[in-house]
């Protein structure tokens, strides 16, 4: 394990001068812009987008420091080598599925949390802990939009995950967490588990969002991270139907004709790449889906023809 006691060593490993690190940390407000995005429930999600200079520094902190910090095995998001379905697989075919959501997750993470869990004292000298924590924080919140924030959030909840996972494992309950979305499955009383988790979170300064609590039982459609887990892992029928329909029309009438008919804005190549991404997502969940395997081959051929100039749509 590398231990950082001198600024020169840290700056050398990050490839950024110590003077630049301190200059940026002392002028953070001018390095962020706020973007507001509408959410499905009518609320607004505020993103703090770092400028190019701060973004590059944060990416280096992420890729050269944070990725080497241990994350709990229950965290199913923001981990290298872990696919989107990781948070859903443990919950397949379970009699009870409980989903809980942490209210204002990133906004509830304190500067002191970042300093303690992302840049601990046994690795970094105190001045470096302060410097790195400031570079990954904004005002009084962990900034949504900074590349470091997702991994930092996992580090902050690592002890909670391990404690909760051990409690669940002793009772035959499966537990995963995808960012602020927690899932529990097995044979248990959802009310009891909800109360226990609410208490554990409250001890750490977090609250549950009661409006998003969902208990789903056998016979109902059970979903985790957008995936159906009742009997086997699958995408919702609505998603598969819409994708299959769009692929059919593009293949039968041509991509440009389909875009013109629907009034969609993307260029043919952007449309093909978007469809390829969605097909690949289906195959990640159902790798033996022959229909989607065939569509993937067709999309790759269309993209190759488009690049060669043999196809203009």
Buried (B, 14 or more C-beta within 10 A) or exposed (E): EEEBEEBEBBBEEBEBEBEEBBEBBEEBEEBBEEEEEEEEEEEEEBBBBBEEEBBBBBBBBBBBBBEEBEBBEBBBBBBEEBEBBBBBBBBBEBEBBBBBBBBEBBEBBBBEBBBBBBBEEEBBBEEBBBBBBBBBBBEEBBBBBBBBBBBBBBBBBBEBBEEBBEBBEEEEBBBBBBBBBBBBBBEBEBEEBBEBBBEBBEEBEBEBBEEBBBBBEEEEEBBBBBBBBBEEBBBEEEBBEEBBEBBEBBBEBBBBBBBEEEEEEEEBEEBBBEBBEBBEBBBEBBEEBEEBBEBBEBBEEBBEEBEEEEBEB
